[in-house]
């Protein structure tokens, strides 16, 4: 619901009733994952999406019906072989969509959730999407030190749901819980069981871009587009300015390793660190710390020769093989990128693939579901055709070394001069 928060908050503030349709389960290939939402106001305005277009019309009508009846419901959508024009997912997947009417001021859990979307307070919303009829639609919203709403006469179940939802909030995780009447985990076939969908609303993940170079501006822009809270950090105030980085949420003037040391309470397993300084006096102290932190991704810009030298210095600093292996360098995927903007796409593609378990192959060269669980490999053994030899390819280490000499990319004083547009620092990992 976070992506439609602005509209939902406005309706709630104005006292307008509405209904929220939320994807609570996905099976097979589907365009949107759990948590995707579409909301419809009492006067028919719609925001958001649950399927990218496949079943929006049908879900819209369900929302209108829920507003009229005041009843929540769970609906399953899948591909219809019998009627090609029926509401269904032509991609072959199955979506479970939970539709809940909302009347401002009548549900403490929903009221608290909408307030948290406005304030940014971390909160997890647990809603009963199936189970005993008198339980479906009941909700509990939990924060770090309390909870709102309740499950009526299901006291033991309420305590269990609140505890489980708080654990999911701590992990920043969204998903389903299946619990028995006493609050014990079970499968969904037992008598009296209830299924809860828990959505964790936490601050956006962080992307910290080190080095106020022209590449950093493009990476900051695409990081914002992907939903990261983006910080650009550089020790040189003449380059680390808001004017140069309008898309960043924060621009910090500080030595990179020192700034990273002040952020330990603000980084987590979702954090992305992009080291674009390309200068050993900045890179090595920074990477020495970064590669020992439990962050999602650490990437560093530079040629293959720079990477080899950087790796040797990190070993001298005491890092072991496992720690060094976490470094993505040269940063990005081999897209043949030249400009800072193209390079930013390359970096973003690697970050997404690393976080989602992507193969980095063209979808036309893979088999199996397109939308799959993170970390699950594409099925089938499909091989790309051999590529013709191209003397201009970026993954030629000798070419990068020659260009490194020509453009003085390893000159430690280079970053003390205004940035120059280099478009050659992207390659595949060895």
Secondary structure, 3 states (H helix, E strand, C coil): CHHHHHHHHHHHHCCCCEEEEEEEEEECCCCCCCCCEEEEECCCCEEECCCCCCCHHHHHHHHHHHHHHCCCEEEEEECCCCCCCCCCCCCCCEEEEEEEEECCCCCHHHHHHHHHHHHCCCEEEEEEEECCCCCCCCEEEEECCEEEEECCCCHHHHHHHHHHHHHHHHHCCCEEEEECCCCCECCCCCCCCEEEEEEEECCCCEEEEECCCHHHHHHHHHHHHCCCEEEEEECCCCCCCCCCCCCCCEEEECCHHHHHHCCCCCCCCCCEEEECCCCHHHHHHHHHHHCCCCCCEEEECCCHHHHHHHHHHHHHCCCCHHHHHCEECCCCCCCCCCCHHHHHHHHHHHHHHHHHCCCCCCHHHCECCCCCCCCCCCECCCCCCCCCCCCCCCCCHHHHHHHHHHHCCCCCCHHHCCCCCCCCCCCCCC
